[in-house]
Amino acid sequence: MKIVEKPWGHEEWLVVNDHYVMKKLVVNPGQKLSLQYHERKMETMYCVKGTGQLQMEGKFIPMLAGVFYTINPGEIHRLVAGKHKLVIIECSTPELEDVVRLEDDYFRKTKE
C-alpha cells in the first residue's frame, strides 16, 4: 500500500493495476479537494465514514456513510468534508494522471 499526502488529507492506494485503481481518501475536517473533471477517468465513491458534500455539476449532494456516487468523465466535481474526517473508498478506471483542475485552494497546477 502506498500513502500519498495531500494538502486536504491523504490517499491510501489499495490496488493499482491496468484495469482499475482503488484508493481510500481521508479528507480532513473542513477541507476540500480541487474542483475538477476527468477527460477519460470514471470514479465511483463510497462514503465509509463522516459527512460532507459532493459538489457535482453545480449541485451539492450530501455525502453520507453507506452511500455511493458515480462520477462520469467530463462531470465537474469536488469533495468537501464536514466537521469530521470524511473517509471515502474510491474505485476508478486506471488513468491516475487524468485530472483537470478548475479551482484549487492549495495552488496546485491546473492539469496533471
Secondary structure, DSSP 8 states (H G I E B T S, - for coil): -EEEEETTEEEEEEEE-SS-EEEEEEE-TT-B--EEE-SS--EEEEEEE--EEEEETTEEEEE-TT-EEEE-TT--EEEEE-SS-EEEEEEE-S-TT--EEEE-TT---SB-
